[in-house]
């Protein structure tokens, strides 16, 4: 199928400026197409480092990059801020606020959003960690709890303020647990000299029988024992049944009193897919053909976290390498369609994975070789610096990490005022 | 007069962690007193660089520093977050939320706040630039105006979105005007390739007959001509009579259509002084004795922007050097009171002033010698780096400035989401 707009140059619209959207635009930029990249923000977020913003390690500005800037030198890539509301697939139109945007080809790369799985109270009281805003709100809350605790004379309420609970023992749960315990043992201990550090609890709760479900056994055990050594309390096999303003109830009936509940237990496909009436498979994620096209709309591709795609009977993870590889294939398939060729199927090449736990402590698995400890930690730092977009961000993040490593400092321990802006 | 608390160690409370509050606490820390420093935020703000946050040059985190961190090694300085509501001077008590804080000596250093002088519409529609929050809101608005303008087909409305008006031709007005025109001519021009840079207007409005009222004539003329050369439209002798959502009316009857109105035309003393019933002289500023004490409450000192203090019949400016020198004198006078000695009068030693206009362009006056151009610009950069608190901030600001200088880039062009936080 081949469609042309009035200038007879095909128009490709990409929704979402995550890794998938950016790589799709880059891959298409060398072709004779007009590309319009839409995102609700004016920046790309490096989501893997959001937890470091929450833990006062990096500034919010350090992990995002203005999208326009990335495509400045590619004249056929246009960037616009737009909160896409729905897609009229029959008429090849996107609606965003009062605008109608037409396309010849469409790549949907809106990613995932926090899913609370209907746990009562979770949506109201837990802090998600999926957006830049989430990470700033969480940081503000964590730092404010210490400021309130230092003034609180009621010991029960003070301990509740100082209990930080993380729901979800996946990679993000482990990373934020490790970052928080190091925040408490280092900078907070030095700054809040009147505070008893033994009153501070970092609790990590996982519903299944061990941390990092789906990862190799050795990595799971390593994470568990390292976090315990660092001082994190770990509850495994403990599904959460109810969340209130200041407590968590586990399936066992146990209630944990805690002012801060961080929800990293689940993500699902971005809700645009449902609104647009796409066929969903599991957890709000979209079913696509092997070529990443929609069955009934071969001009529409879905890539990244939003896609449910199986390899060897197992769903691909919601991680950047999947999104980037899918973006390249989708872009290439659009080029093939324009040239009258048949799209090719997507085949994922697994580059491995890595999870950071703390100082000198990480796990990595590359080409069936597992590393832990210092080598994995160095690898994690290097890969994440390289994945950051922009020289400035790389330099500033490197400096922040070095200052933290050598001086046990967190540079961004500020409670940012976050009131509604006047205009937007 | 000498008062002791129950431990017979005098308790000094300082309200406000600006330059005045910080220097007062530092100066007192070597004495046998307990010091409690209160601020509504958990950080000190370097207010002179707020305009650079607004102009997307620096991140908000770069110009603030956690107060606790500053006094970490001084065991008799305690820091608490508190929004002080009122002062009961008779009973030596401060009320903040549900807390009552007693003092033996009190230093009020709450600084200044934006004053709109009752101009209709100013408080509702103009953007002030006095707090970190103000600077982020203004940056968000400025960047969002460009994003909206690029989509706006109505030329009249587009020009309104691209007209940025600054009310107030004092140092801050000049600095923000210069920073905005360089933002537009550099990064914005490169990022918004579809935008006609000639449609963007930066307008600076001053009520009196020239910019920089109160400064030497040569500096005033230099600023005026340099800003005009850079492309800023300047209206002098133009008092503003009314502000609406998207327009400014001048006394002449002329109306300027503009979506963004930045109000840097006036500041007055912080409103706590009025609420506490202190004797006000002018513009909400407090009358003190030559020793910086209140006439009827010799245990209370007022320092910094909040004080109205004359030298040679002229009011001292609201600038950091005044606050710092007054802090030292107030701290010293409290030590003298404790030792049964008479407080000494404050005598201001004027270190000069400096205003930055843009790249390689500034004015400075030190010991009756005026500089302009490159030497003044270098001096401005050096002094401001040194005045920043913390090695990390100095390093990061230096890098940001260097990247801007050599690559004409602004690193922080992001529209930060600013919704209400859940808890605080």
Interface residues (C-beta under 8 A of the other chain):
Chain A: X41 X42 X43 X59 X60 X61 X62 X64 X66 X68 X69 X72 X75 X78 X80 X81 X99 X125 X127 X131 X132 X133 X136 X137 X140 X141 X143 X144 X147 X150 X151 X187 X190 X191 X192 X193 X194 X391 X392 X395 X396 X399 X400 X403 X409 X411 X412 X413 X414 X415 X416 X417 X418 X419 X420 X421 X422 X423 X424
Chain B: X41 X42 X43 X59 X60 X61 X62 X64 X66 X68 X69 X72 X75 X78 X80 X81 X99 X125 X127 X131 X132 X133 X136 X137 X140 X141 X143 X144 X147 X150 X151 X187 X190 X191 X192 X193 X194 X391 X392 X395 X396 X399 X400 X403 X409 X411 X412 X413 X414 X415 X416 X417 X418 X419 X420 X421 X422 X423 X424
